[in-house]
Amino acid sequence: MKIRGLGLVIMVLIGILGGHAQNDSLFDAIAFQGIRDVYNLEFEKAEADFQQLLEMRPTHPAGHFFLGMVTWWRIVIDMDDTRYDESFFGSMDRVIDMCDSILGADPNDVTAIFFKGGAIGFKGRLKFHRDDYLAAANAGRKALPLVQSASELDPKNYDILLGTGMYNYYAEVIPSEYPWLKPLLLFVPSGDKKKGLEQLTIASERGKYAAVETTYFLMQIFFFYEKDFGRALALAQRLHREFDRNMLFHRYLGRCYASLNNWPETRRVFGEVVDRVTRQQRGYTVNAAREAEYYLALCDMNTRDYESSLGHFFRCDSLSRTLDVNGPSGFMVMANLKAGNVYDILGKRDLAVDQYNKVLSMKEYQDSHKQAVQYLKSPATY
């Protein structure tokens, strides 16, 4: 069930840096408005905002970088869609070239270091999503010195803490969570998880351009790695409250409620998601509908409305069959496993056995095969 939309793993390899413009209140105001529009998925408004930045300072990397972020979010709302990849890489390459020109005249230009690090980092993120791990690791190798240099040159800039905080946290966590990445980390310094969390918290609360992005990653850290669902929920509520049109923040809110077994709120949130999918609101794609069906099924299962639960699980399975072009996803696997559990609870053992055998015919997701074998031996009970 691959639901980590922005690729947490690669953050250990790259330094995501917030942008830093010169001290210009109008420039900053336009940039901030554009950033808000991006996070609310109002891409046309954001593009108009960032086009103004280009017109105001055509030789400044900010305009090209932020226009690239509009393309990035067009990708994020449907990571299976590769139509925008080349455009995105082109935007980031333009930023890197501009920064290199600036750094050729002044190697200590902090603004150029920030934007170059950010451009390299985002290229690495997309390379990781496209399973090009070597290119992603190479992006990390290039970005790390920029993170360190920026921190030394401007230690009071809290946006930099996003890059250093992510590095410190994941450099300690990733080797144990993802052993297959260890060879890529042999030549990078060790991390400090506690320090990383402290840096990310400061950047989330006090960052200028990177506060939202930092809050987003901090939420994912608490959700996936720290298993502190209460803190993850608080951040998800904050993000959704501020950017209520952002489908990713909306879905994380529902995930957090589900992880805390708050089924009424889980039902409310994913009911909203289904409604927005029906209304074809931007970002609320078939992927969002599939996830909503899964969590609504869990809601019904936990409130003992088993027939309704089966309906949601099978709609999740049906949507998965249109989406899973590379084999069964975690959603498909778990929907079928849970449907088997429901059939067992209803006393329909033959149907339950069919479901467990289906799961065994699919690729393993987490310990799905172990669970299916166990349920074939002994029926599931509530």
N, C-alpha and C positions, 0 to 999 in steps of 0.2 A: 504494500500500500504506500506508494511513493507520493507523499504529500508535502514534502519539504520544498516548497516552490522555488526558493532562491538558492538552494544548494549550500546548506550549512557546512558541509565537509570541507569545501575548498577554501573556506575562510582562514583556515590555518596556513594556507599557502600564499595568501595574497593580503595586501594591506589596502582596505577600502578607506579612502580619505575623503572627507568632506571638502567641498570647494571653498575657496577663500578669495573674495574679490577685494579690490581696493576699497578704501573707506569712502564710499559714495552712497548716500542715503537713497537716492532714486534708483541707482543700480541695484542695491540690496533689496529695495522694496519690490522691484519687478522680479528679481530672482526668487524671493520668498513666495510671491504670489504664484509664479510658475511652478515652483516645487509643490505647493499645495494642490495646484491643479493636476499635476502628475499623479500624486497619491490618491486623488479623487477620481482618477482615470478620465479626466476631462482633457483629452490630449490636444484637441484643436485650440483650446484656450492656452494651454501650456506652450504649444508651438508658437503662438502669436506673442506670448510673453518673452520667450527666449529669442525670438527673432529680433525683438527690440534690443536685447543685450548685444546681439551681433552688430546691429546698426550703431549702437552707442560706442562700442569698442570692438571694431572688427579684428584687431590683432590680439584680443584677449581670449584665452581658451574657454572662458565660462560659457559663452553662447553655444559653441559646438558641443561642449561636454553635456550641458543640460538638454540640448536637442537630442543628443544620444540617449539620455535617460528616458525621454518620451518613447523612443524606439525600444529601449530595454523593457519598459512596462507593457508595450504592445506584445512583446515576446512572453513576458511573465504571465499574462492572463491566459495564455494557451501555449505552454512550453513545447507542445508537439508540433507547433506551426513554425517552420523554419524560414518562412518567406522574408522575414526581416533581418535574418542573421547577417547577410553581407552588408546591408545598409548600416547596421549597428557597428560592425567591425570597422567599416569605413569611417564612421563618425569618431570612433575612439582613436583610429590611426591619425586622423587630422589633428586631434587634440595632442597626441604624442609629438607629432611633427612640430606643431606650434610651440609646445613646451621646450622641445629640444632647441629650437631657434632662440628662445628666450634664455635658456640655460647656457647656450653657447656664448652669450654676451655677459651673463651673470650666473655662475654656477650655484650661487646661494639664493636665487630668487625663490622665495617660499611659495608664492602663488603657483609658479610653474611646477615646482616639486609636488605640490598638492594635486594639481590636476593631472599631471603625468602618472602619479601613483594611482589615482582613481581610475584613469583610463586603462592602465595595465591591469588593474584589479578586476574591473568589469569584463574585460576581454577574457581573463582567466575564469571568471564565473561562468560565462557562456560556454567556453571550451569544456569546462567540467560537465555542464549539463548535456553537452553533445558527446560525452564519453571520450574526449580527447585529453586524457589525464596527464600525458607528458607535456602537452602545450600548457595546460593549467599549472602544472608544477613549475614550468619555466617562467610563467607569469609571476608566480610567487617568488621565485629566485630574483627576478628583476625588481619586484615591488618592495621587498623587505628593506633594502638599503635606503629607499626613498622614505619609508616610514621612519626609519631611524634618523635620517638626515633632517626630516621635517620636525621631528620631536626636539632635536638639538637646537635647531634654528629658531623655533617658536614654541617654547615649552608651555606657554600659557594659552595656547590655542587648544580648546577642548575637543574640537573636531578630530584632531590627530589621534585622540584616545580611542576612536573607533578602530583605526587600523592597528594600533599597538595592543588594545584590549582584546580584539579578536585573535590576534596572533598569540598573545600570552595564554589565552584560554585554550584555544584549539591545539596549540603545540604540545600541551600536556595531555589533553583529552583524546585526540585523534589516534595516537599509536595504540591505545588500548581498545578503543571503540572500533577502529578500522585497521586491523593489522596489515592488510594488503597495501596500505599507503605508506608503511614504514620505510620502504626503500627510497621513496621520494623525499623523506624527511631526514636522511642521514647527515646532510651537510648544512642543516639549519640549527640555530640555537634552541635550547630547551625552553619550554614555556613555564608559566606560573599561573595556574588556574585562578587562585584567589585574587592575585593582583589583576588579572584580566577582568574578572567580574567587577572589581572596584573601578577600573578604568572605564569600562562600559557604562556603569551606573552614572559616573560623572558626565560622560559624553551624552548620555540620554537626557540628563537633567539640565546640562549647561551648554551643550553644543549649539553652534550657530546654524550651520547648514546640515549637519549630520545627525541631529537629534532624533528625527523620526526613524531614519535607517538604523540607528543604534538601538532605539527602543524595540524595533522589529526583531533585530537579531537577539537582543537580550531576552525577549519573550520566548523565542525559539529555544534558546539555551535552557531557560527554566523549564520549558515544556518537555523537550526531548532528552536532555542530559541530566539536569538537576532533579527532574521529576517533582519540582516545586510548583504544582498546578495552581495554587493560590496566588503566587506572585506572577505567574504567567497570565492568569486571568485578569489581574489588576492592570497589567500592561495591555492586554488585548482590549479591555474595556476602554482604556485611554485612547488607543489607536482608532478603534471603531467609532468612538464618540467624536473624535476630531475629523476622521475621514470616513464618513458613513457610506460612501459609494464604493469603497475599496473592497472588492470581493474577497481578497486574501485575508485582510484583517477581520472581516465578517466571519469567514469560515473558521479562523483560529478562535474566535470568541466561542463558537459552538463546540469546537474540540475541547476547549478548556472546561466548559460546563460539563461535557460528557465525562471527562477525566475525573471530575469531582463528583460524579454520580448525581448531578443536578439535572434530572430528566425533564422537569417542566421548562427550565430555561433552555436546555438543549433542543427541545421540541419547538420552542418559540423561535429560536435563532434559525434553525434549519428549515422551519416552515417559511420564514422570511426569505431564505435563500431560494427555495423552490418557487416562491411567488415572483422573485426577481428574475429567475430563469424563464419563467412563463412570460414575463413582460419583456424579455430579451434585453434586460439592462446590461450595459457593457461590462464584460468580464465574467458575467454569470452564464458560463458555458455548460455544455453537456457534462464536462468534468465536475462542475459544481453540483449539478443535479445528481450525478452518480453518488458523490460523497454525501449529499443531503439524504438521499434514500437510505444509505447505509446507517447513518446515525438516527434517522427517524425509526428505522427497524429496531435499533437497540432501545430506543425510548419505549416502543410498544412491547418489546420483549421484557423489559424491566418493570413494566406496569401490567404484565400478564395479558396483554391484548395480542394473543399469539397469531390469530388469523391475519390481523392487520400487519403484524410484524413480518409474516411470510410474504405478504404482498410487496412490502418495501424491499425485503432482501432480494426477491426475484426481479423487481424493477432495477435494482442495483446490478444484478447479474446481467440483465438484458442490456443495460447501457454499457456495461463493461465489454460485452461482446462486440459492440460497435467501436469501442475505443481502444481495446487491447490488441493492437496490430502486431505486437511483438511477443504475444503469449499472455496468459492470464496474469492480471495484476493482483496486488494484495487485496484490493476491494472484492474482486471476483472470488478469490480463494476464500476469504473470510465470510463473505455473504453466503456461500454454499455450505461452509462449515457450520455457521450459526443457524442456517435453515435446517440442517440436520439436527441440531440441538432442539430446535422448536418442535420438529416432528417427534423426537423422543419424548419431549414433555407432554405432547398431545397423545402419546401412546401409539403413534404410527411408525412402528419400528422398521417396517420394510422400506418406507420412504426415507427414513433417517439413514438407513444403511446405504441406499442409493446415493444420498448426498455425500456421505463419507467416502464412498468409492470414487465419486467425482473429484473430490479433493485430492485423493491419492493419484489421480490421473493428471493432475495439474502440477506445475513446478512448485517446489516448496516455498512457502512464505513464512519466515520465522520458524515456528515449530509446528506448522499446519499438519504435516504428515504424522508426526508423533501424536498430535491430538486426535487425528482421524483414526489412527490405529487403536488408540485407547478407547474411543467411543464405539468402535466396532466390537471391542471386547466387552464394554460395559456401557449401557445407555446413559445419555446425559440426563441429569435431573436438575430441577430448579433449586 
